[in-house]
Amino acid sequence: MQIAIHLYDKFTALDAIGPYQTLSHLPGADVVFVAREAGPVLDDHRTLSLTAHRSFAEVPRPDVLVVVGSGTPDLGDETALAWLRAADAHTTWTASVCTGSLLLGAAGLLKGRRATSHWTALDRLRDFGAEPVDERVVFDGKYVTGAGVSAGIDMGLSLAGRIGGDRHAQAVQLMLQYAPEPPYDAGSPDTAPADLVARFRDEAAAS
């Protein structure tokens, strides 16, 4: 089972690492990082890189496709969008984390479907004919979308449960010791300080 995680310049690192860490334990999983060209790909902080093992041309038919997000995803990259459409035609599951769902939308893959994204980008899904859902993980047919950044861990565990069964996903969660106890109750716009929510909404609107 080939699991392709799509990388591109200025991707958000945890968007890729969360699904990698949770899905790579599936029996028979062959996880590959994929980009337009093979080689190192820099994240959005320009200080960390992941290596794309394969180019788009080398991964035409993945079984599972995971599209990661970024603060500034290039929704006009026709080469990437064409590969997403072509790969999606063969997938058993197509997934995204954070604003990766905007890339799926730009590729025309979420029309009429329920989907989620980072809270600052959620309403933008309507531009692509999708129905925004303010939930951490959303399944609609073979499509599974995760909300912002850290939700990639939840998305990966949820998908691992669908593929490998609940017992497998529970074992992965246990060995990752994934039992969040955040020091602040500011992980949602519903609970974070209002001035921070307003600041980031304004920044997202201006970008």
C-alpha positions as CSV (number, residue, x, y, z in Angstrom):
1,M,0.0,0.0,0.0
2,Q,1.6,3.2,-1.2
3,I,0.9,6.3,0.9
4,A,2.0,9.5,-0.9
5,I,2.4,12.7,1.2
6,H,2.6,15.7,-1.0
7,L,5.2,18.3,-0.2
8,Y,5.8,21.7,-1.8
9,D,7.8,24.9,-1.0
10,K,6.7,26.5,2.3
11,F,4.7,23.5,3.5
12,T,3.8,23.4,7.3
13,A,6.0,20.7,8.8
14,L,3.6,19.2,11.4
15,D,1.0,18.8,8.6
16,A,3.3,16.3,7.0
17,I,4.8,14.7,10.1
18,G,1.5,14.0,11.9
19,P,0.1,11.8,9.2
20,Y,3.5,10.3,8.5
21,Q,3.9,9.2,12.2
22,T,0.4,7.8,12.4
23,L,0.1,6.1,9.0
24,S,3.6,4.7,8.6
25,H,2.8,1.9,11.1
26,L,0.1,0.4,8.9
27,P,1.0,-3.2,7.8
28,G,2.5,-3.1,4.3
29,A,2.7,0.7,4.3
30,D,5.2,2.2,1.8
31,V,5.2,5.9,2.8
32,V,6.8,8.3,0.2
33,F,7.1,12.0,0.3
34,V,6.4,13.4,-3.2
35,A,7.0,16.7,-4.8
36,R,7.3,18.2,-8.3
37,E,10.9,17.1,-8.2
38,A,12.7,14.7,-5.8
39,G,15.0,16.3,-3.3
40,P,14.8,18.5,-0.2
41,V,11.8,20.8,0.3
42,L,11.9,23.7,2.7
43,D,9.1,24.4,5.2
44,D,7.3,27.7,5.8
45,H,9.9,28.8,8.4
46,R,12.7,28.1,5.9
47,T,14.8,26.3,8.6
48,L,13.6,22.7,8.2
49,S,13.4,20.5,5.1
50,L,12.0,17.1,4.3
51,T,13.3,15.0,1.4
52,A,10.8,14.2,-1.3
53,H,11.7,10.6,-2.3
54,R,9.9,10.8,-5.6
55,S,8.7,13.2,-8.2
56,F,5.1,13.4,-9.4
57,A,6.0,11.4,-12.4
58,E,7.3,8.5,-10.2
59,V,4.1,8.3,-8.2
60,P,1.2,8.1,-10.6
61,R,-1.1,5.7,-8.7
62,P,-0.8,6.0,-4.8
63,D,-3.3,4.0,-2.7
64,V,-3.5,6.9,-0.2
65,L,-2.9,10.5,-1.0
66,V,-2.2,13.1,1.8
67,V,-2.1,16.8,0.9
68,V,-0.5,19.0,3.5
69,G,-1.1,22.6,4.2
70,S,0.7,25.9,4.3
71,G,0.1,29.5,5.3
72,T,0.3,30.3,1.6
73,P,-0.6,27.3,-0.6
74,D,-0.2,27.9,-4.3
75,L,-3.7,27.3,-5.6
76,G,-2.7,28.2,-9.1
77,D,0.1,25.6,-9.5
78,E,-1.4,23.7,-12.4
79,T,1.3,21.1,-12.5
80,A,0.5,20.1,-8.9
81,L,-3.2,20.3,-9.4
82,A,-3.0,18.1,-12.4
83,W,-1.0,15.5,-10.5
84,L,-3.5,15.6,-7.6
85,R,-6.4,15.0,-10.0
86,A,-4.6,12.1,-11.8
87,A,-3.5,10.5,-8.5
88,D,-6.9,10.9,-7.0
89,A,-8.4,8.9,-9.8
90,H,-6.6,5.8,-8.4
91,T,-6.7,6.3,-4.7
92,T,-8.6,4.4,-2.1
93,W,-8.3,7.4,0.2
94,T,-7.6,11.0,-0.5
95,A,-6.8,13.1,2.6
96,S,-5.6,16.6,3.6
97,V,-4.5,18.5,6.6
98,C,-5.1,22.2,7.3
99,T,-5.1,24.3,4.1
100,G,-4.3,21.2,2.1
101,S,-8.0,20.9,1.6
102,L,-7.9,24.2,-0.4
103,L,-5.5,22.5,-2.8
104,L,-8.0,19.6,-3.1
105,G,-10.7,22.1,-3.7
106,A,-8.7,24.0,-6.3
107,A,-8.1,20.6,-8.1
108,G,-11.9,20.2,-8.3
109,L,-12.0,17.2,-6.0
110,L,-14.3,18.6,-3.2
111,K,-17.3,19.8,-5.1
112,G,-20.5,19.0,-3.2
113,R,-18.5,17.4,-0.4
114,R,-18.2,18.2,3.3
115,A,-14.7,19.2,4.3
116,T,-12.7,21.1,6.9
117,S,-9.6,23.2,7.0
118,H,-7.7,25.6,9.3
119,W,-10.2,27.8,11.0
120,T,-8.9,30.9,9.2
121,A,-9.4,29.3,5.8
122,L,-12.6,27.3,6.5
123,D,-15.0,29.6,4.6
124,R,-12.7,29.6,1.5
125,L,-13.8,26.0,0.9
126,R,-17.1,27.5,-0.5
127,D,-15.1,29.0,-3.4
128,F,-14.5,25.4,-4.6
129,G,-18.1,24.2,-4.2
130,A,-17.4,22.4,-0.9
131,E,-19.5,22.5,2.3
132,P,-17.3,23.8,5.2
133,V,-17.6,21.8,8.4
134,D,-16.2,23.1,11.6
135,E,-15.0,19.7,12.9
136,R,-11.5,18.3,13.6
137,V,-11.8,15.4,11.1
138,V,-14.4,15.1,8.4
139,F,-15.1,12.0,6.2
140,D,-17.1,12.2,3.0
141,G,-16.8,9.1,0.9
142,K,-13.1,8.4,0.3
143,Y,-12.1,11.9,1.2
144,V,-11.0,12.7,4.7
145,T,-9.9,16.2,5.7
146,G,-8.3,17.4,8.9
147,A,-8.6,20.9,10.5
148,G,-5.5,23.0,11.3
149,V,-2.0,21.6,11.7
150,S,-2.1,19.4,14.8
151,A,-5.4,17.9,13.5
152,G,-3.2,15.9,11.1
153,I,-2.5,13.6,14.0
154,D,-6.2,13.0,14.6
155,M,-6.8,12.6,10.9
156,G,-4.0,10.1,10.5
157,L,-5.2,8.0,13.5
158,S,-8.8,8.1,12.2
159,L,-7.7,7.0,8.8
160,A,-5.4,4.3,10.3
161,G,-8.5,3.0,12.1
162,R,-10.5,2.8,8.9
163,I,-7.7,1.0,7.1
164,G,-6.1,-1.2,9.9
165,G,-8.9,-1.4,12.4
166,D,-9.6,0.2,15.7
167,R,-7.2,-2.0,17.6
168,H,-4.3,-1.0,15.3
169,A,-5.1,2.7,15.6
170,Q,-5.3,2.4,19.4
171,A,-1.9,0.7,19.5
172,V,-0.4,3.5,17.4
173,Q,-2.0,6.1,19.7
174,L,-0.7,4.3,22.8
175,M,2.9,4.0,21.5
176,L,2.9,7.7,20.4
177,Q,1.5,8.5,23.9
178,Y,-0.9,10.8,22.2
179,A,-3.0,12.0,25.2
180,P,-3.1,15.8,24.8
181,E,-3.2,18.0,27.9
182,P,-2.4,21.5,26.5
183,P,-1.2,24.1,28.9
184,Y,-3.6,26.7,27.5
185,D,-7.2,26.6,26.4
186,A,-6.5,28.6,23.3
187,G,-6.5,26.0,20.6
188,S,-9.8,27.1,19.1
189,P,-11.3,30.5,18.1
190,D,-14.1,29.7,20.5
191,T,-11.8,29.6,23.5
192,A,-8.8,31.7,22.6
193,P,-8.5,35.4,23.6
194,A,-10.7,37.5,21.3
195,D,-7.9,39.9,20.3
196,L,-5.7,37.0,19.0
197,V,-8.6,35.6,17.0
198,A,-9.2,39.0,15.4
199,R,-5.5,39.4,14.7
200,F,-5.2,36.2,12.9
201,R,-8.5,36.6,11.0
202,D,-7.2,40.0,9.8
203,E,-3.9,38.5,8.7
204,A,-5.6,35.7,6.9
205,A,-7.9,38.1,5.1
206,A,-5.0,40.2,4.0
207,S,-2.9,37.3,2.6
